[in-house]
């Protein structure tokens, strides 16, 4: 197993080096074919041609940004750490609010066939709606861009958690519940000591899916509402035509998303059980 991990790491690094090398070579400025006129030299000549920045430029920018990630030089000039902090705060606030609703409602739906049949039509209508479609209505009603972005995260996070909780609770083995009845456990104690541990892996899967969706949606939401956040940072740098900053921010979005998923994945392994 250790040998496999080492070989996989070496292969992965090789792919990265090849990709960066090909990227660097393909983004070099073209050599001048003929001498430029005085006007072309004044206007910058071939350097004015738009092109994707090479990875060396992105790495230099990343070093500068990460060496001081929390600087604050005004409304439109904040460090990448501050921008990511705003985004993570909005994601976690909306996510925790969704969890507070989705878990108890999911338990109710999973334990009661009557509630499942009563609520399922509404869930099936609301679930496919794009979270961003709620943004205009949220802005009009809430009249606060930050709270509206959190509301959109709440909407997109609630459905995977709710459905996975309901599915996990509904599929707990009947004989385990019968044992609880034999010991004359009440409904609440049965839910907490029998159903919850048995359904926990499925519930955590829904929570892991929700955090991934929430992190995807916050970038688009912040592009719409502006002000702060990594989504606004990407859009602002694009308006400044700073493609190196755009690429750097895209990579940071991926890194933070990976860390969020790893955290939920570790929590999921803690509640797994072997039959």
PyMOL commands that set and color helices and strands:
alter all, ss='L'
color gray80, all
select helices_A, chain A and resi 2-26+38-43+45-48+55-67+80-111+113-127+131-142+145-170+174-182+187-225+230-239+243-271
alter helices_A, ss='H'
color red, helices_A
deselect
rebuild
show_as cartoon
